[in-house]
């Protein structure tokens, strides 16, 4: 199993309770990133992260 992990180049996950990034609103992305920040007890940079996430998703959608 460790050998498989070492050779893996991309991990894909599916979460039925998370809206895909391209469909996320500002409020949805804020709530998701805030819950992740609180869980991991990291510094609060949610507003900047939301703007970056939505900007990236808008670019991908074009």
Backbone torsions as a table, in degrees:
resi	resn	phi	psi	omega
1	UNK	NA	-39.6	179.8
2	UNK	-61.9	-36.4	179.9
3	UNK	-65.2	-40.3	176.9
4	UNK	-61.2	-45.2	179.1
5	UNK	-59.7	-43.9	-178.2
6	UNK	-64.8	-30.9	-178.3
7	UNK	-92.1	-5.6	-179.6
8	UNK	-73.3	128.3	-179.8
9	UNK	-100.0	-24.1	-179.1
10	UNK	-144.8	132.4	174.9
11	UNK	-104.5	136.0	175.3
12	UNK	-119.7	138.3	178.2
13	UNK	-129.7	158.4	177.1
14	UNK	-128.9	130.1	177.4
15	UNK	-128.2	113.7	-177.7
16	UNK	-68.4	-20.1	-175.9
17	UNK	-101.2	11.9	178.9
18	UNK	-121.4	129.1	178.1
19	UNK	-72.5	133.0	178.1
20	UNK	-55.6	145.4	-174.3
21	UNK	-50.5	-43.4	-176.5
22	UNK	-65.5	-21.1	-179.9
23	UNK	-99.8	-2.7	-176.0
24	UNK	-74.0	138.3	171.6
25	UNK	-86.7	171.4	177.7
26	UNK	-58.9	-43.7	-178.8
27	UNK	-65.3	-41.4	-179.7
28	UNK	-65.3	-47.1	179.4
29	UNK	-63.2	-39.7	178.5
30	UNK	-61.8	-46.7	-178.8
31	UNK	-63.5	-43.4	-179.8
32	UNK	-63.4	-50.6	-177.9
33	UNK	-68.2	-33.4	177.3
34	UNK	-65.9	-41.1	180.0
35	UNK	-66.4	-36.8	176.8
36	UNK	-66.0	-43.9	179.4
37	UNK	-60.6	-44.8	180.0
38	UNK	-65.0	-41.0	179.8
39	UNK	-62.3	-42.3	-177.7
40	UNK	-90.2	-3.8	-179.8
41	UNK	51.6	51.3	178.7
42	UNK	-100.7	165.7	178.6
43	UNK	-57.6	150.7	-176.6
44	UNK	-82.8	94.8	174.4
45	UNK	-121.8	30.0	-174.1
46	UNK	-60.5	-44.5	-175.9
47	UNK	-62.0	-42.5	177.2
48	UNK	-66.6	-39.0	179.8
49	UNK	-65.7	-38.9	178.9
50	UNK	-64.2	-46.3	179.8
51	UNK	-60.8	-42.7	179.0
52	UNK	-64.7	-42.7	-178.8
53	UNK	-63.6	-47.0	-178.1
54	UNK	-68.4	-35.9	177.6
55	UNK	-63.9	-43.9	179.1
56	UNK	-63.5	-44.0	-178.7
57	UNK	-66.8	-36.9	177.7
58	UNK	-63.8	-40.0	179.7
59	UNK	-64.9	-41.6	179.5
60	UNK	-65.1	-31.9	-176.3
61	UNK	-74.1	-17.8	-177.5
62	UNK	-78.2	NA	NA
